[in-house]
Amino acid sequence: MPPPRIALFALEALPNARAVRRFVADHAETIAFVGLSNAERPATGGLIGQVRRHLARSGAGFLPYLGVNFGLPDLLRPLAPVAQRLSGSAGTPEATPLAALCRQLDLPALRVDDVNGEAVARAFAAHAPDLIVAFHFDQIFSEATLGRARLGGINLHPSLLPLHRGPVPTIHALADGGAAFGVTIHRLAAAIDAGAILAQEAVALPADTTATRAAVRLHEHGRILLDRVLGEIAAEGAIPPGRTAPVLPYRGFPDRALLARMRREGRLLTDARDLRDALTLSRRA
């Protein structure tokens, strides 16, 4: 059977940037459209509202992690063409921001404020994808939205589900000792990281791995696992039933106490090497 036509949804940031860009380049012929999450959307309180919530819950010690993973990549994205010319990386998918890459590949792309809103519904109606693929996406699909794709949807999650459900799984994996790093491809459901598990692999990471670097490595590994699952879906004409697992407690953004314990134990959210990676996303393939 032909491969399914994909509606890809992503929040482009340091953890997934290179991996998701390569995925788009490799699958351009089967991508129906790309939905790019607006991290500063009004429903989340915008940038100021989000920063206030993070400060209240996690304290100022969480800001370097947010800056390296999200703030700097977003701030530097408009400068990517200049950085590419200076470094000779122009035309390299991994060094090209997703919106620009979609234009180069003639792929429809839209900015997503509400994945369950009218603009996304119109995109589904116009492009008729068979399958939703979420690749580091920060919004929850409703049953109605999942039903807009004939086959439903799948998600790449950088943890060994059902462990570490939530938005920052590598922080919690590191806080729990770092022995449970891995990546899961699972069926999308109208609940956070709760669908049937389709594929899963543990990944051994170096002892000096930060939560940021772990997320980058796991998304890169997950892209390979995702390709395997897409091959199975194409062969069977459906998402495999997968393996159900107990839904363990949700692990949200860290609070001050967790971050203080991690600091005492020498477990780092981010470091200078991660900062360098964030500054060079458009200059290094």
N, C-alpha and C positions, 0 to 999 in steps of 0.2 A: 504494500500500500504506500501511497505517497506520504511524505512527512506532514504532520499537522501544521497548519498556518497558525502562527504564534502572535498573541498580544503580550508584549513584554512590558512589565512594570518594574521600575527601579527608582531608588533614591541614590543618585550618584554621589559618592563620597570616597574617602581614601580606602576604606575596607574593600569595596567592590569595584573601584574605577577601572583598573586595568583588566580585570577578569570579565566584567560585563561588556566592556568595549570590544574585547576579542570575541566574546560570544556573539555580539551583534554582527561583527564582520564575518564570522564563520557561518552565521545563519541568515544572512541578509535576504536570501531568496525565499525564505519561508516566514519571515517576520511580516505580519500584516500591519502593525503599527506599534509604536513605543510610547508608553505613558511615563513621563518624568515627574516624580513627586516634587511638589513645591514645599520644601522643608519649612518655609516661613509663612505658610498659608494662614489665613485669618482664623480658621477653626482651632488652631493651636495657640492662638494669642500672638502670632507673629514672632519675630525674633526677640523683641523685648520681653514679651510674656513668657517665652520659653526659657530665656536666661534667668528671669526672676524665679521661676519654678525650680530650675536646676540649683540655683544658689540656695534657695530655702531648704531643699531636701538634701543636697549633697555637699554644699559649701563651695568656697572658691577653689578648693583643690581639684574639683572636677572640671574646671574651665580649660586647663591645658589639653585634656583629652578631647573635649568638644571642639576646641580650636583646631587641633591637628587633624582630627577625623572629618570634621564638617566645615568649620569656619574658613580655614585657609584654602582648601580646594575650591570652595564656592567663591571666595574673594578673588582668587587668581585665575579662575576660569576665563574671564574676558581677555586676559593677557596671553592665553595659550598660543594664538598665531605668532606672536612675537617670540615667545619661548621656543616654539618649534623651528622657526627660521634660524634663530641663533644656535640651536643645538643640532640642526640637521634632522630633526625627527618628524618634519612635515610629511603627512601621508601615512604615518604609522598609526594603525588603529588604537593601540594601547595608549598612545600619547595624545589622542584626539578626544576632547570632551564629547559626551554622548549626543548633544543636540547638533553639534557640527558634524559629527560622524554620520548621523541620520541624514543630514542634508547631502553630504557627499554620496551616500548610498541610495539617495532618493527614497528614503523611508518616511512615511508619515509619523510625526511626533507631536505630542501635545503635553502641555504643562497641566499637572493634575492637582487641583485643590481638593477635590472630593471624588474618590474613586467610585463612589456610588451615585454620583450626580449626573445631570443631564448631558454635560459635555462628553463624558466617558461613554454614556449610553449611545450617543450619536456616533462615536467612533466605532463602537461595536457594530452598529447598524450599517455604517458605511463600508467597513472593511471585513466583516464577517470572519473573524478568526475562529479556529477550531479549539484552541487551547490557550489558557492563561498561564504565563510563567512569571512568577515573582522572584526577583533577584536583588535582595536587600531593599525591600519596599516597606514603608512605614505606615501604611494604612490598611484597615481591615476590610476585606471584601464581604459584602452582604450576600445572602443566598441568591437574591435576584441578579446581582452582578455576575456571580459565578455561573448562573444559568444562562448568561448571554453567550458563553462559549460552549459549543456542542459537547466537548469532552470534559468541561470543567477546568480545573487549574491545579498547578503544582508550585511548590515553593522550595527554594534553597535556604536552609537554616544552618548557621555555623555552630552547631552543637550536636551532641549525641542525644537527640530527643528520646524519651520525654524529659531528659535533664535540661535545665536552663532554658525554659520557655521565656520569651521576652525579647526586648530590643537590644540588649548588650550581653549576649551569652558568654562571650570570651572573658568579660570581667568576672562573671560568676564562676566560670571554669577555673580561672586563675586563682580566685579567692578560695576555691575548694581544694586547692593543691596542685592544679595544673595537670593532673593525671587523666582527665576526662575530656581532652580536646577531640573534636571530630566534627563531621558534617553530615547532614541529613537532607535527603530530598523527600518531601511528603506531600500528600494531597492537600490542597487548600480547602479549608472549611471556614464557616462564618464564626470562628473562634480563633484565638491566638495560638498558633503552632500546635494545633490539636488534631490535624488530619492523619489518616493512615500513613505509615512509614513505607516508602517505596524503595529506598536505598539508603545505606548508612555505612560510614567508615570512620574508624578511629584514626587520628593523625598524630604521630609523635612529633613534638616540637622541641627546639633547643631549650635548655634550662634558663637562658636569659631572655626568653620571649616575653614581650609585653602584651597586654590585652589588645593593643592596636595591631601589632605585628601578627598576632595569632589570627585576628579577623581577616587580615589581608591574605595570609597563607591559606586559611580555610576556604575563603571564597575562590581562590585559584584552584584548589583541589576540588571544590564543589562544582566548578564549571565542567570538569572532566566527568564527574559523577552524573551531572545533569545531562550531558550528551548521551551517556549510557541509557538513562531512563527515557530520554526522547526517542532513542532507537527502539526501545521496547514498546513504547506507545505507538510508533509508526508501524511496527510489525504486527501488533495486536489490534490496532484500530481503536484502542481504548486505553484509559489509564488502568494499569493493573490494580487489583483490589488492595494490595499492600498488607501491611501488618498493623493491627491495632495495638495500642499500648495504653496503660493507665495515664491519665492526664495529671501530671505532677504540678505542684504549686507554681504559679507564675513568679518569675524573677524579674522585677522591674529595674529601673535605674537605681544605682547604689545610694544608700544613705550615708551620712557622715560617719556613723560607727563602723560600717563595713570598710569605707575608704581608710579610716584611721587604722584599722587592723591590718589592712593590706600594706600600708606604709611601714608599720612596725615589722612586718614579716618580709619587707623588701620586695614585694610583688608590685610591679610598676604598670600603670595604665598606659603610659607612653614615655618616650625618651627622645634624645637628640636625633637618633637614627630615624625615628618615625617622623620627626619634624622635617628632616631633610627629604624624606620620601614625599611628604605633603607638598613641599616647595618645588619638587621636580616632577610632578605628575605629567606635565606636558613636555618634559625634556628627556625623559628616560623611557625607552620602550620596555 
